[in-house]
Amino acid sequence: MTDLPRKAVVRSAKLATVPLGFAGRTALGLGKRIGGRPAELVAAELQARTAEQLFQVLGELKGGAMKFGQALSIFEAALPEEMAGPYRAMLTKLQDSAPPMPTSSVHAVLRADLGTQWRSNFRSFGDHPVASASIGQVHRGVWADGREVAVKIQYPGAGAALMSDLRQLSRMAKMTAGWIPGMDLGPILEELRDRMAEELDYRLEADNQAAFAAAFADDADFCIPKLVRGTQHVIVSEWVDGRPLSEIIREGTQAERDEAAQLYLEFLLAGPAESGLLHADPHPGNFRITPDGRLGVVDFGAVNRLPDGMPPELGRLLTAGLEGGSDAVLAGLREAGFVKPSIEMDAERLLTYLEPFIAPLRSDEFTFTRAWLRGVFAHINDPRQPNYVLAYKLNLPPEYLLIHRVWSGGIGVLSQLGGTVRGRETVDAFLPGANLPPVGDLPRPARADDSDA
């Protein structure tokens, strides 16, 4: 069991062990190959050991480093299978668990936030955590009134760890700012700092959870646990039984994958529509399928406040893209701040570049797969593609930071699930500004070789 390392020099040194460890294992592997072991076996062993170390280091650091690891676990679906295989189990493990903090630290936080007689609030309390996250871990207990509860406890020093990791990120971003002419990184980093600071105050998270629970009370499709108690470092809420999405990703039937994927997609859009809040932490550890078939949702630390629902500009842009209106798409992206006034851009090339993100809405149903996501990443990241340079001309307005986080991460989770969803129906129902034309009326989509001239 480990406490969270707080000093920046300690955290940086631990992160440095990942590439150093890989280099050492590579040298060892070369020696084994010279000694006669087959190259394939040596490579597999090296990847397995590196994956294990990656889990250990990111899990112990928690904070922003673990958030990075959880993001990796979502996007492993986009990696080539031969590369992703050895890392998938370890990275996915970060979605649900990490090395726990000592019991003495757990009790110290409970004493500080619930009082010296904190045990009187519980009929029973499990000292061993049942789940771990980037800035806290979850214990199971029974509240004094008999309700089974989840007790989320923040790691001591989580604030210092998050800010340290963010400073490291800021330094890296400043170094790369000149490489991306269309991107204004300053406002994005400021927005990120504000959001991280909010996540550290569990009282704000408790308010978010209470708002979600009220909006979806007795809902037929979604289960939001009711808040029992919320303090700065502790949240107590009703326990939600269910099968984690990570388990369905690992071993679910196709029918289970389809149902989970549809509910997951609907919640990402229904949250803003029904509660004015967007759940902005899409990794599978925060979702489960309850015994009665609903989608259980936990962890409301990262939330985007959208009192009027999702921005209607997004619905209008999707509609214009499906209709082939390249000029309207470019004009809309300029108006929303995704293309800065000083940046010149060809509208047709832009629509071609965006086509993979529009494609899932060109049919009534769409199946997200790892292979499809790998194709998307190849399309937008291959420097041989004529539209590759467009990525460096696009900006991310800070008000869209969490929306981007949700949809990029959400697509990764859907691709891991491999589920078939009714995307058009869901978008039409919940996304303001969307007026999707009938499938039969859609023009031929733009292709990369259409704009090679």
Salt bridges, closest charged atoms under 4 A:
GLU45 OE2 - LYS32 NZ 2.59
GLU45 OE1 - ARG37 NH1 2.96
GLU45 OE2 - ARG49 NH2 2.84
GLU60 OE1 - LYS14 NZ 3.09
GLU76 OE1 - ARG88 NE 2.67
GLU76 OE2 - ARG370 NH2 3.04
GLU81 OE2 - ARG88 NH1 3.09
GLU81 OE1 - ARG374 NH1 3.95
ASP113 OD1 - HIS233 ND1 3.21
ASP127 OD1 - HIS107 NE2 2.82
ASP145 OD2 - ARG147 NE 2.87
GLU148 OE1 - ARG140 NH2 2.62
ASP165 OD2 - ARG11 NH2 2.58
GLU191 OE2 - ARG195 NE 2.81
GLU198 OE1 - ARG195 NH1 3.82
GLU198 OE1 - ARG305 NH1 3.10
GLU199 OE1 - LYS67 NZ 2.85
ASP201 OD1 - ARG203 NE 2.97
GLU205 OE2 - LYS152 NZ 2.83
GLU238 OE2 - ARG147 NH1 3.18
ASP241 OD1 - ARG140 NH2 3.73
GLU247 OE2 - ARG243 NE 2.84
GLU256 OE1 - ARG243 NH1 2.97
GLU266 OE2 - ARG422 NH2 3.90
ASP281 OD1 - ARG405 NH2 3.80
ASP292 OD2 - ARG294 NE 3.05
ASP299 OD1 - LYS152 NZ 3.07
GLU355 OE2 - ARG362 NE 2.92
ASP364 OD1 - ARG424 NE 3.81
ASP382 OD1 - ARG384 NE 3.02
GLU425 OE1 - ARG422 NE 3.46
ASP449 OD2 - ARG447 NH2 3.08
ASP450 OD2 - ARG444 NH1 3.42
